[in-house]
Amino acid sequence: MSNPSEIIRVALIDNEPIVREGIRSILKPHPTIVIVGEFNSIAQALTELPSLQADLALVAYNSQRVKTQNFQWHLLGLPTLVFIPDPSKAIVLTLHSSDVNGLLPQQSAVSDYVEAIKTVFSGTRYLSPDVISFLNETKLPPLWPSLTNRERHYFCLVTSGLPPDDIAASMNVSTFATRHYRRTVYKKLGISDMAGLTTLALKFGIAE
């Protein structure tokens, strides 16, 4: 368990300066949370992070960004908390099924940001109250619970239109592994091809 007075060093990654300024201002009254670096992208952060000794990354999901760039936090080698400017069913489900350490809407209360950072820093996954409510109220395919998180993540990525190589990069696995996920997802959902998978995703609003 972490010490309540222990300093948490945060790397902030968002391509909008005004958003970074807003995050910085809401965290300023909390002296145990220190932003040690601000970056436009994960790629930029990778060049400077080693010297910053950050404890976790606070990363914005950007729906206008190339999709794979939103799923590269594993390259950071840090626990990652993702905030979403415009949450949608597809985005929330995709992120929730990934290996991200925390998830909250950008418009969350200051107390939620602080709790999220402290929770992720302690080694526990964090889902904001809004995200939990969203997931509880979301209608999903009947056999969705039979899928593992990795299979759900594959489902969300493939039905978003990503090609196999990009899916593999986003999941941090080989293309061989993605073929395995495809087979198990098809089998568990009783679907024989990509058209059936896409139809199911569109029916339940998982694909955009």
Z-matrix of the N, CA and C atoms (Angstrom, degrees):
N
C 1 1.474
C 2 1.533 1 109.11
N 3 1.351 2 116.00 1 136.53
C 4 1.457 3 119.31 2 -177.12
C 5 1.521 4 111.39 3 -77.13
N 6 1.335 5 115.55 4 153.52
C 7 1.461 6 122.62 5 176.22
C 8 1.528 7 109.03 6 -75.09
N 9 1.357 8 119.57 7 128.07
C 10 1.468 9 121.60 8 -177.96
C 11 1.527 10 113.82 9 -55.83
N 12 1.337 11 116.69 10 -27.11
C 13 1.464 12 120.03 11 -178.32
C 14 1.525 13 112.31 12 -94.99
N 15 1.322 14 117.08 13 3.45
C 16 1.463 15 120.93 14 -178.20
C 17 1.527 16 110.51 15 -70.96
N 18 1.328 17 115.65 16 136.79
C 19 1.456 18 120.61 17 179.82
C 20 1.527 19 109.73 18 -73.24
N 21 1.346 20 116.25 19 131.85
C 22 1.460 21 122.30 20 176.81
C 23 1.524 22 107.65 21 -108.33
N 24 1.323 23 115.84 22 117.59
C 25 1.462 24 121.57 23 -175.86
C 26 1.531 25 108.97 24 -95.38
N 27 1.339 26 115.99 25 118.66
C 28 1.465 27 122.09 26 -171.77
C 29 1.526 28 111.76 27 -113.05
N 30 1.336 29 115.68 28 134.71
C 31 1.463 30 121.47 29 170.39
C 32 1.523 31 107.04 30 -100.03
N 33 1.336 32 117.19 31 123.56
C 34 1.463 33 122.62 32 -176.04
C 35 1.526 34 109.05 33 -103.11
N 36 1.338 35 116.22 34 124.19
C 37 1.464 36 120.55 35 -176.04
C 38 1.527 37 110.13 36 -125.31
N 39 1.343 38 115.36 37 111.88
C 40 1.459 39 122.20 38 177.89
C 41 1.521 40 107.63 39 -162.22
N 42 1.330 41 117.02 40 139.78
C 43 1.457 42 118.67 41 -176.51
C 44 1.531 43 113.61 42 -85.80
N 45 1.339 44 116.85 43 3.10
C 46 1.463 45 120.37 44 178.18
C 47 1.525 46 109.96 45 -107.43
N 48 1.342 47 118.47 46 110.25
C 49 1.471 48 121.10 47 179.98
C 50 1.524 49 113.27 48 -55.56
N 51 1.334 50 117.09 49 -36.73
C 52 1.467 51 119.32 50 -178.04
C 53 1.525 52 111.35 51 -67.70
N 54 1.342 53 116.34 52 -32.27
C 55 1.470 54 119.72 53 177.26
C 56 1.522 55 109.49 54 -70.45
N 57 1.330 56 116.00 55 -44.19
C 58 1.468 57 119.39 56 178.50
C 59 1.529 58 110.48 57 -59.92
N 60 1.332 59 116.32 58 -40.06
C 61 1.465 60 120.21 59 178.47
C 62 1.532 61 110.66 60 -62.69
N 63 1.339 62 115.81 61 -39.88
C 64 1.458 63 119.69 62 179.48
C 65 1.522 64 111.88 63 -65.47
N 66 1.324 65 116.87 64 -43.78
C 67 1.472 66 121.11 65 178.83
C 68 1.524 67 109.69 66 -63.28
N 69 1.331 68 115.61 67 -42.19
C 70 1.461 69 120.30 68 179.88
C 71 1.520 70 111.07 69 -60.97
N 72 1.335 71 116.01 70 -40.42
C 73 1.470 72 119.65 71 -176.83
C 74 1.530 73 111.66 72 -70.44
N 75 1.342 74 117.96 73 -36.35
C 76 1.466 75 118.29 74 -178.53
C 77 1.528 76 112.12 75 -75.88
N 78 1.338 77 116.32 76 -21.09
C 79 1.462 78 119.22 77 178.55
C 80 1.526 79 112.86 78 -92.44
N 81 1.315 80 116.60 79 -13.74
C 82 1.469 81 120.99 80 -176.25
C 83 1.520 82 113.21 81 -56.03
N 84 1.355 83 120.43 82 -40.44
C 85 1.476 84 120.00 83 -179.26
C 86 1.527 85 114.00 84 -70.27
N 87 1.328 86 116.90 85 -1.34
C 88 1.466 87 120.28 86 -176.96
C 89 1.536 88 108.83 87 -112.69
N 90 1.326 89 116.39 88 92.00
C 91 1.471 90 120.96 89 -172.22
C 92 1.520 91 115.06 90 -64.18
N 93 1.332 92 117.73 91 -16.30
C 94 1.466 93 118.68 92 -179.94
C 95 1.528 94 112.04 93 -86.24
N 96 1.340 95 116.15 94 -3.95
C 97 1.467 96 120.50 95 176.55
C 98 1.523 97 107.85 96 -115.44
N 99 1.316 98 115.81 97 114.82
C 100 1.467 99 120.79 98 -174.49
C 101 1.529 100 110.03 99 -121.38
N 102 1.328 101 116.48 100 125.40
C 103 1.462 102 120.75 101 174.90
C 104 1.522 103 107.89 102 -82.96
N 105 1.318 104 115.97 103 113.32
C 106 1.466 105 120.68 104 -175.11
C 107 1.525 106 112.80 105 -95.97
N 108 1.339 107 116.62 106 -9.64
C 109 1.461 108 119.71 107 178.92
C 110 1.510 109 110.84 108 -167.01
N 111 1.345 110 116.24 109 144.99
C 112 1.461 111 121.82 110 177.06
C 113 1.522 112 108.93 111 -124.64
N 114 1.337 113 115.50 112 135.90
C 115 1.460 114 120.37 113 -173.89
C 116 1.522 115 110.90 114 -138.55
N 117 1.343 116 114.82 115 151.50
C 118 1.462 117 120.68 116 177.88
C 119 1.522 118 112.21 117 -78.03
N 120 1.317 119 116.50 118 -26.56
C 121 1.455 120 120.33 119 -174.85
C 122 1.524 121 110.01 120 -154.76
N 123 1.319 122 115.14 121 165.36
C 124 1.456 123 120.40 122 175.95
C 125 1.523 124 109.95 123 -63.67
N 126 1.331 125 116.61 124 -38.23
C 127 1.467 126 120.35 125 179.62
C 128 1.524 127 110.79 126 -59.58
N 129 1.332 128 116.73 127 -43.06
C 130 1.461 129 119.99 128 178.20
C 131 1.523 130 110.65 129 -66.69
N 132 1.320 131 116.44 130 -40.38
C 133 1.464 132 120.02 131 -178.45
C 134 1.525 133 111.33 132 -62.08
N 135 1.315 134 116.87 133 -36.04
C 136 1.466 135 120.70 134 -176.84
C 137 1.525 136 112.83 135 -60.14
N 138 1.329 137 116.72 136 -28.29
C 139 1.467 138 119.84 137 -177.81
C 140 1.522 139 112.50 138 -77.73
N 141 1.330 140 117.46 139 -21.41
C 142 1.464 141 119.91 140 -174.45
C 143 1.525 142 114.91 141 -118.52
N 144 1.319 143 117.16 142 -17.65
C 145 1.459 144 120.50 143 -175.61
C 146 1.533 145 114.82 144 -56.59
N 147 1.332 146 118.82 145 -40.83
C 148 1.469 147 118.12 146 -176.13
C 149 1.527 148 114.21 147 -53.52
N 150 1.317 149 117.38 148 -31.64
C 151 1.471 150 120.10 149 -177.14
C 152 1.525 151 112.56 150 -87.29
N 153 1.323 152 117.85 151 -7.11
C 154 1.466 153 120.59 152 -174.19
C 155 1.524 154 113.70 153 -95.33
N 156 1.310 155 116.99 154 -18.40
C 157 1.466 156 121.82 155 -179.52
C 158 1.532 157 111.60 156 54.16
N 159 1.335 158 115.72 157 45.08
C 160 1.461 159 120.58 158 178.95
C 161 1.528 160 110.51 159 -70.82
N 162 1.331 161 115.54 160 149.96
C 163 1.462 162 121.56 161 178.70
C 164 1.525 163 112.34 162 -92.57
N 165 1.327 164 115.89 163 -30.26
C 166 1.460 165 119.68 164 178.69
C 167 1.516 166 109.85 165 -157.12
N 168 1.336 167 115.25 166 164.13
C 169 1.461 168 121.04 167 178.53
C 170 1.522 169 109.69 168 -113.43
N 171 1.317 170 116.14 169 135.17
C 172 1.459 171 123.23 170 174.60
C 173 1.524 172 105.58 171 -108.41
N 174 1.332 173 116.41 172 110.22
C 175 1.462 174 121.70 173 -168.56
C 176 1.524 175 111.44 174 -121.93
N 177 1.331 176 116.44 175 136.01
C 178 1.460 177 120.93 176 177.12
C 179 1.516 178 109.83 177 -86.72
N 180 1.338 179 116.08 178 137.17
C 181 1.464 180 120.63 179 169.27
C 182 1.517 181 107.06 180 -84.66
N 183 1.325 182 116.55 181 128.96
C 184 1.461 183 120.87 182 -178.17
C 185 1.521 184 108.90 183 -121.42
N 186 1.331 185 117.24 184 110.09
C 187 1.460 186 121.05 185 -177.34
C 188 1.528 187 112.34 186 -68.56
N 189 1.346 188 117.32 187 -15.09
C 190 1.459 189 120.69 188 178.61
C 191 1.530 190 111.61 189 -87.70
N 192 1.304 191 116.68 190 -9.72
C 193 1.460 192 122.08 191 -178.41
C 194 1.521 193 109.56 192 -82.30
N 195 1.347 194 116.66 193 155.50
C 196 1.458 195 120.00 194 172.47
C 197 1.520 196 107.60 195 -54.33
N 198 1.339 197 117.22 196 130.12
C 199 1.463 198 121.09 197 -169.88
C 200 1.522 199 113.81 198 -51.99
N 201 1.343 200 117.13 199 -42.84
C 202 1.468 201 118.52 200 -176.34
C 203 1.518 202 111.95 201 -62.83
N 204 1.337 203 117.85 202 -26.13
C 205 1.465 204 120.28 203 -179.22
C 206 1.526 205 111.80 204 -69.47
N 207 1.333 206 116.98 205 -17.10
C 208 1.457 207 120.41 206 177.65
C 209 1.520 208 112.39 207 -85.10
N 210 1.326 209 117.05 208 -6.12
C 211 1.461 210 119.82 209 -175.89
C 212 1.529 211 111.54 210 -126.37
N 213 1.333 212 115.61 211 34.43
C 214 1.458 213 120.15 212 -178.34
C 215 1.521 214 112.58 213 -108.64
N 216 1.333 215 117.14 214 15.84
C 217 1.461 216 118.06 215 -176.48
C 218 1.517 217 112.48 216 -65.05
N 219 1.348 218 116.79 217 -22.25
C 220 1.462 219 118.48 218 178.55
C 221 1.525 220 111.40 219 -62.45
N 222 1.340 221 116.82 220 -22.44
C 223 1.466 222 120.62 221 178.33
C 224 1.527 223 111.39 222 -70.35
N 225 1.325 224 116.94 223 -22.66
C 226 1.467 225 120.67 224 -177.37
C 227 1.519 226 112.56 225 -72.19
N 228 1.322 227 116.00 226 -27.19
C 229 1.466 228 119.29 227 -177.70
C 230 1.514 229 112.35 228 69.30
N 231 1.348 230 116.45 229 25.60
C 232 1.464 231 121.61 230 -178.54
C 233 1.530 232 109.73 231 -131.09
N 234 1.343 233 117.65 232 151.36
C 235 1.465 234 119.02 233 168.19
C 236 1.527 235 107.90 234 -56.59
N 237 1.326 236 117.20 235 138.46
C 238 1.461 237 120.49 236 -173.05
C 239 1.523 238 112.13 237 -126.62
N 240 1.322 239 115.00 238 130.09
C 241 1.459 240 123.24 239 175.95
C 242 1.526 241 106.87 240 -110.88
N 243 1.331 242 117.02 241 121.44
C 244 1.460 243 121.51 242 -177.43
C 245 1.522 244 110.01 243 -105.85
N 246 1.347 245 116.29 244 131.95
C 247 1.458 246 119.52 245 172.70
C 248 1.522 247 109.19 246 -113.07
N 249 1.351 248 115.13 247 143.66
C 250 1.459 249 121.64 248 -171.26
C 251 1.528 250 110.08 249 -113.86
N 252 1.341 251 117.72 250 116.87
C 253 1.464 252 120.08 251 179.23
C 254 1.530 253 112.77 252 -62.48
N 255 1.328 254 117.47 253 -43.86
C 256 1.465 255 121.73 254 -176.61
C 257 1.526 256 109.53 255 -131.61
N 258 1.327 257 117.24 256 82.54
C 259 1.461 258 120.07 257 -176.70
C 260 1.527 259 112.13 258 -62.16
N 261 1.319 260 115.91 259 137.36
C 262 1.459 261 122.25 260 172.58
C 263 1.520 262 107.02 261 -133.59
N 264 1.314 263 116.56 262 166.34
C 265 1.459 264 120.62 263 -178.97
C 266 1.524 265 110.34 264 -58.17
N 267 1.335 266 116.85 265 -46.52
C 268 1.460 267 120.63 266 -177.08
C 269 1.528 268 111.54 267 -63.18
N 270 1.333 269 116.81 268 -44.37
C 271 1.463 270 120.49 269 -177.57
C 272 1.521 271 111.07 270 -67.42
N 273 1.334 272 116.53 271 -46.09
C 274 1.470 273 119.66 272 -178.94
C 275 1.523 274 111.06 273 -62.20
N 276 1.331 275 117.36 274 -44.22
C 277 1.471 276 120.10 275 179.92
C 278 1.521 277 111.38 276 -65.39
N 279 1.325 278 116.74 277 -39.41
C 280 1.464 279 120.08 278 -179.95
C 281 1.523 280 110.70 279 -64.20
N 282 1.323 281 116.87 280 -45.73
C 283 1.462 282 120.70 281 -179.60
C 284 1.528 283 111.46 282 -69.50
N 285 1.333 284 116.33 283 -40.73
C 286 1.464 285 120.14 284 -178.78
C 287 1.531 286 111.20 285 -62.85
N 288 1.336 287 116.88 286 -34.39
C 289 1.459 288 120.25 287 -179.07
C 290 1.524 289 112.82 288 -83.15
N 291 1.332 290 116.76 289 -5.93
C 292 1.467 291 120.35 290 178.90
C 293 1.526 292 109.72 291 -85.80
N 294 1.331 293 115.57 292 -174.14
C 295 1.465 294 119.72 293 -179.34
C 296 1.529 295 112.51 294 -97.14
N 297 1.337 296 116.96 295 20.63
C 298 1.459 297 119.98 296 178.18
C 299 1.533 298 109.39 297 -64.43
N 300 1.325 299 116.47 298 147.46
C 301 1.475 300 120.87 299 -173.61
C 302 1.518 301 114.27 300 -85.42
N 303 1.331 302 117.15 301 -18.54
C 304 1.454 303 119.28 302 -179.40
C 305 1.517 304 110.64 303 -161.08
N 306 1.324 305 115.91 304 154.93
C 307 1.465 306 120.77 305 -174.49
C 308 1.522 307 109.83 306 -150.33
N 309 1.351 308 115.52 307 129.72
C 310 1.465 309 119.83 308 176.32
C 311 1.518 310 109.91 309 -156.13
N 312 1.347 311 118.60 310 151.47
C 313 1.464 312 121.52 311 175.55
C 314 1.524 313 110.31 312 -66.99
N 315 1.321 314 116.74 313 149.64
C 316 1.465 315 120.16 314 -179.93
C 317 1.519 316 112.00 315 -60.48
N 318 1.343 317 117.26 316 -33.37
C 319 1.465 318 120.92 317 -176.41
C 320 1.533 319 112.95 318 -83.85
N 321 1.324 320 117.45 319 15.57
C 322 1.466 321 121.00 320 179.97
C 323 1.530 322 111.24 321 -62.87
N 324 1.319 323 115.26 322 157.70
C 325 1.463 324 120.81 323 177.56
C 326 1.518 325 110.57 324 -64.41
N 327 1.326 326 115.75 325 154.52
C 328 1.470 327 120.37 326 178.78
C 329 1.523 328 110.31 327 -55.80
N 330 1.330 329 116.49 328 -40.72
C 331 1.468 330 120.31 329 -178.97
C 332 1.524 331 111.48 330 -61.68
N 333 1.339 332 116.88 331 -32.38
C 334 1.470 333 120.32 332 177.93
C 335 1.528 334 110.88 333 -68.67
N 336 1.338 335 116.80 334 -40.62
C 337 1.471 336 120.19 335 177.65
C 338 1.525 337 110.33 336 -61.08
N 339 1.319 338 115.62 337 -46.90
C 340 1.466 339 119.86 338 -177.91
C 341 1.524 340 110.27 339 -63.68
N 342 1.323 341 116.34 340 -46.10
C 343 1.464 342 119.88 341 179.04
C 344 1.523 343 110.95 342 -62.62
N 345 1.338 344 116.54 343 -40.52
C 346 1.466 345 120.83 344 -179.52
C 347 1.522 346 111.12 345 -61.78
N 348 1.324 347 116.53 346 -46.73
C 349 1.460 348 120.73 347 -179.20
C 350 1.525 349 111.05 348 -63.02
N 351 1.317 350 116.73 349 -44.79
C 352 1.467 351 120.30 350 -179.81
C 353 1.524 352 111.65 351 -66.77
N 354 1.332 353 116.56 352 -36.91
C 355 1.461 354 120.51 353 -179.74
C 356 1.523 355 111.14 354 -67.47
N 357 1.327 356 116.57 355 -47.57
C 358 1.469 357 120.59 356 178.73
C 359 1.526 358 110.55 357 -63.33
N 360 1.330 359 116.12 358 -40.17
C 361 1.465 360 120.16 359 178.24
C 362 1.527 361 111.67 360 -61.17
N 363 1.325 362 116.26 361 -32.81
C 364 1.471 363 120.46 362 -178.91
C 365 1.528 364 112.58 363 -77.26
N 366 1.348 365 115.90 364 -8.95
C 367 1.467 366 119.06 365 178.37
C 368 1.518 367 114.16 366 99.82
N 369 1.335 368 116.70 367 9.97
C 370 1.462 369 121.25 368 -179.12
C 371 1.521 370 110.01 369 -110.90
N 372 1.322 371 116.92 370 141.57
C 373 1.457 372 120.04 371 178.04
C 374 1.523 373 109.91 372 -70.35
N 375 1.341 374 116.16 373 142.77
C 376 1.467 375 120.63 374 -179.13
C 377 1.521 376 110.45 375 -121.31
N 378 1.328 377 116.04 376 130.67
C 379 1.461 378 123.13 377 169.68
C 380 1.516 379 107.01 378 -124.52
N 381 1.315 380 117.12 379 126.45
C 382 1.467 381 120.19 380 -177.71
C 383 1.523 382 110.33 381 -66.89
N 384 1.336 383 117.35 382 159.05
C 385 1.474 384 120.58 383 177.38
C 386 1.531 385 112.31 384 -54.21
N 387 1.340 386 116.98 385 -38.64
C 388 1.467 387 120.71 386 179.69
C 389 1.530 388 110.97 387 -64.57
N 390 1.318 389 116.30 388 -41.66
C 391 1.466 390 120.33 389 179.73
C 392 1.525 391 110.32 390 -66.42
N 393 1.317 392 117.05 391 -42.87
C 394 1.471 393 120.80 392 178.73
C 395 1.528 394 110.49 393 -61.01
N 396 1.330 395 117.15 394 -44.77
C 397 1.467 396 120.57 395 178.31
C 398 1.517 397 110.98 396 -62.61
N 399 1.320 398 115.74 397 -41.78
C 400 1.470 399 121.42 398 179.38
C 401 1.526 400 109.91 399 -59.69
N 402 1.321 401 116.93 400 -46.49
C 403 1.458 402 120.79 401 -178.77
C 404 1.528 403 111.50 402 -66.60
N 405 1.332 404 116.83 403 -38.98
C 406 1.465 405 120.62 404 -179.40
C 407 1.525 406 112.00 405 -66.81
N 408 1.330 407 116.22 406 -29.56
C 409 1.466 408 120.28 407 -176.11
C 410 1.527 409 112.70 408 -94.90
N 411 1.327 410 116.71 409 -3.95
C 412 1.460 411 120.79 410 -175.89
C 413 1.530 412 111.48 411 -82.95
N 414 1.331 413 115.92 412 129.17
C 415 1.459 414 121.23 413 176.56
C 416 1.520 415 108.79 414 -83.19
N 417 1.331 416 116.56 415 127.91
C 418 1.453 417 122.37 416 -175.59
C 419 1.526 418 110.39 417 -125.74
N 420 1.337 419 117.11 418 161.76
C 421 1.467 420 119.87 419 177.25
C 422 1.529 421 110.68 420 -54.88
N 423 1.330 422 118.31 421 144.23
C 424 1.470 423 122.05 422 -176.97
C 425 1.525 424 114.26 423 -52.81
N 426 1.332 425 117.66 424 -34.89
C 427 1.458 426 120.58 425 -176.41
C 428 1.528 427 112.85 426 -94.48
N 429 1.326 428 117.49 427 7.75
C 430 1.473 429 121.49 428 -179.63
C 431 1.535 430 112.49 429 -53.90
N 432 1.348 431 119.07 430 -42.46
C 433 1.474 432 119.70 431 -179.68
C 434 1.530 433 113.85 432 -61.62
N 435 1.328 434 117.41 433 -19.31
C 436 1.469 435 119.51 434 -179.48
C 437 1.525 436 112.23 435 -76.62
N 438 1.329 437 117.02 436 -15.03
C 439 1.458 438 121.17 437 -179.49
C 440 1.525 439 111.22 438 -84.30
N 441 1.322 440 116.06 439 142.80
C 442 1.462 441 119.77 440 172.21
C 443 1.524 442 108.27 441 -74.12
N 444 1.340 443 117.61 442 167.77
C 445 1.455 444 120.15 443 177.46
C 446 1.518 445 111.70 444 -59.49
N 447 1.330 446 116.73 445 -39.16
C 448 1.465 447 120.16 446 179.98
C 449 1.528 448 110.54 447 -64.96
N 450 1.319 449 116.12 448 -39.51
C 451 1.463 450 120.02 449 178.24
C 452 1.528 451 111.13 450 -67.63
N 453 1.327 452 116.75 451 -38.37
C 454 1.462 453 120.03 452 176.45
C 455 1.526 454 110.78 453 -64.83
N 456 1.325 455 115.64 454 -40.40
C 457 1.467 456 119.62 455 178.65
C 458 1.524 457 110.05 456 -63.17
N 459 1.325 458 116.99 457 -43.49
C 460 1.466 459 120.85 458 176.68
C 461 1.531 460 109.81 459 -59.29
N 462 1.330 461 116.65 460 -48.07
C 463 1.465 462 121.63 461 179.85
C 464 1.529 463 110.30 462 -53.25
N 465 1.327 464 116.88 463 -49.80
C 466 1.463 465 121.34 464 -177.55
C 467 1.521 466 111.78 465 -64.03
N 468 1.319 467 116.80 466 -41.88
C 469 1.461 468 120.38 467 -178.02
C 470 1.521 469 111.99 468 -69.71
N 471 1.340 470 117.10 469 -45.07
C 472 1.461 471 119.42 470 -176.59
C 473 1.525 472 111.00 471 -68.64
N 474 1.328 473 117.73 472 -35.23
C 475 1.467 474 119.39 473 179.76
C 476 1.529 475 112.37 474 -80.13
N 477 1.341 476 116.46 475 -6.82
C 478 1.468 477 119.57 476 173.98
C 479 1.523 478 110.65 477 -85.55
N 480 1.334 479 116.19 478 -6.71
C 481 1.460 480 119.86 479 176.71
C 482 1.512 481 115.91 480 101.04
N 483 1.329 482 117.48 481 5.48
C 484 1.463 483 119.59 482 179.53
C 485 1.525 484 111.08 483 -70.25
N 486 1.349 485 118.51 484 138.84
C 487 1.468 486 121.43 485 174.72
C 488 1.535 487 110.17 486 -74.22
N 489 1.338 488 117.33 487 163.51
C 490 1.470 489 121.48 488 -175.24
C 491 1.531 490 115.15 489 -52.72
N 492 1.336 491 117.33 490 -43.97
C 493 1.469 492 119.16 491 -178.26
C 494 1.530 493 111.43 492 -63.43
N 495 1.322 494 116.60 493 -38.94
C 496 1.466 495 120.18 494 179.91
C 497 1.523 496 111.43 495 -71.66
N 498 1.330 497 116.76 496 -34.57
C 499 1.467 498 120.03 497 175.89
C 500 1.523 499 109.48 498 -62.95
N 501 1.338 500 115.93 499 -44.97
C 502 1.463 501 120.35 500 179.47
C 503 1.523 502 110.96 501 -60.62
N 504 1.338 503 116.66 502 -42.89
C 505 1.469 504 120.65 503 179.31
C 506 1.520 505 111.06 504 -65.10
N 507 1.325 506 116.81 505 -41.21
C 508 1.460 507 120.80 506 -179.14
C 509 1.523 508 112.17 507 -66.60
N 510 1.347 509 116.33 508 -34.36
C 511 1.457 510 120.84 509 -179.24
C 512 1.527 511 112.56 510 -90.30
N 513 1.343 512 115.53 511 -6.33
C 514 1.464 513 121.27 512 -178.46
C 515 1.527 514 111.18 513 60.08
N 516 1.336 515 115.06 514 44.15
C 517 1.466 516 121.45 515 177.51
C 518 1.522 517 108.42 516 -135.37
N 519 1.327 518 116.10 517 175.02
C 520 1.456 519 120.83 518 177.25
C 521 1.531 520 110.57 519 -80.86
N 522 1.338 521 116.12 520 162.27
C 523 1.466 522 118.73 521 176.38
C 524 1.530 523 110.11 522 -65.67
N 525 1.326 524 116.95 523 -27.66
C 526 1.466 525 120.21 524 175.53
C 527 1.525 526 110.09 525 -61.60
N 528 1.324 527 116.29 526 -41.53
C 529 1.468 528 120.49 527 179.61
C 530 1.525 529 110.97 528 -64.98
N 531 1.327 530 117.72 529 -36.98
C 532 1.469 531 119.52 530 179.34
C 533 1.524 532 110.63 531 -66.58
N 534 1.330 533 117.54 532 -32.69
C 535 1.469 534 119.65 533 176.49
C 536 1.526 535 110.28 534 -66.33
N 537 1.330 536 115.95 535 -35.05
C 538 1.469 537 120.03 536 175.68
C 539 1.529 538 110.30 537 -63.78
N 540 1.340 539 116.50 538 -44.91
C 541 1.459 540 119.81 539 179.23
C 542 1.526 541 110.61 540 -62.59
N 543 1.323 542 116.76 541 -38.73
C 544 1.465 543 119.77 542 178.87
C 545 1.530 544 110.62 543 -59.75
N 546 1.331 545 116.30 544 -46.06
C 547 1.467 546 119.73 545 -179.32
C 548 1.529 547 111.75 546 -62.50
N 549 1.332 548 116.18 547 -45.04
C 550 1.469 549 118.39 548 -176.80
C 551 1.526 550 111.55 549 -70.22
N 552 1.332 551 117.82 550 -35.84
C 553 1.466 552 120.95 551 177.90
C 554 1.527 553 109.94 552 -65.49
N 555 1.336 554 116.24 553 -46.72
C 556 1.467 555 119.75 554 177.90
C 557 1.525 556 110.55 555 -57.29
N 558 1.318 557 116.37 556 -46.37
C 559 1.468 558 120.91 557 -176.28
C 560 1.527 559 111.17 558 -64.40
N 561 1.330 560 116.91 559 -47.47
C 562 1.465 561 120.46 560 -176.54
C 563 1.525 562 112.64 561 -67.30
N 564 1.333 563 116.43 562 -32.79
C 565 1.455 564 120.08 563 -177.83
C 566 1.528 565 112.46 564 -93.55
N 567 1.339 566 116.45 565 -2.62
C 568 1.460 567 119.73 566 179.23
C 569 1.510 568 113.05 567 68.03
N 570 1.325 569 115.74 568 36.55
C 571 1.467 570 121.84 569 -177.70
C 572 1.528 571 108.71 570 -117.62
N 573 1.339 572 116.11 571 143.86
C 574 1.463 573 119.36 572 -175.05
C 575 1.521 574 114.46 573 -107.31
N 576 1.337 575 117.87 574 -12.24
C 577 1.461 576 118.58 575 -178.01
C 578 1.531 577 111.25 576 -154.50
N 579 1.340 578 114.40 577 174.85
C 580 1.459 579 120.85 578 -176.32
C 581 1.528 580 111.52 579 -66.76
N 582 1.316 581 116.27 580 -32.47
C 583 1.467 582 119.45 581 179.51
C 584 1.530 583 110.65 582 -61.80
N 585 1.330 584 115.91 583 -41.57
C 586 1.459 585 119.85 584 178.73
C 587 1.516 586 111.88 585 -65.90
N 588 1.343 587 115.94 586 -37.77
C 589 1.461 588 120.75 587 179.33
C 590 1.526 589 110.65 588 -65.78
N 591 1.326 590 115.86 589 -43.45
C 592 1.460 591 120.78 590 179.54
C 593 1.528 592 111.48 591 -64.99
N 594 1.327 593 116.28 592 -41.58
C 595 1.467 594 120.21 593 177.97
C 596 1.525 595 110.79 594 -59.13
N 597 1.339 596 115.82 595 -43.35
C 598 1.465 597 120.57 596 179.23
C 599 1.525 598 110.62 597 -64.02
N 600 1.325 599 116.37 598 -43.49
C 601 1.467 600 120.96 599 -179.43
C 602 1.520 601 111.37 600 -62.95
N 603 1.322 602 116.76 601 -41.80
C 604 1.465 603 120.57 602 179.34
C 605 1.526 604 111.31 603 -68.08
N 606 1.318 605 116.26 604 -38.31
C 607 1.467 606 120.74 605 -179.36
C 608 1.519 607 111.46 606 -60.26
N 609 1.340 608 116.22 607 -38.80
C 610 1.461 609 119.99 608 -176.68
C 611 1.530 610 112.69 609 -101.38
N 612 1.330 611 116.25 610 9.13
C 613 1.458 612 119.74 611 175.94
C 614 1.514 613 114.80 612 71.35
N 615 1.330 614 116.84 613 22.26
C 616 1.463 615 120.08 614 -179.41
C 617 1.519 616 110.30 615 -82.79
N 618 1.324 617 117.22 616 -31.40
C 619 1.462 618 121.61 617 177.02
C 620 1.520 619 108.90 618 -98.26
N 621 1.344 620 115.36 619 146.37
C 622 1.467 621 119.59 620 179.47
C 623 1.516 622 110.10 621 -112.00
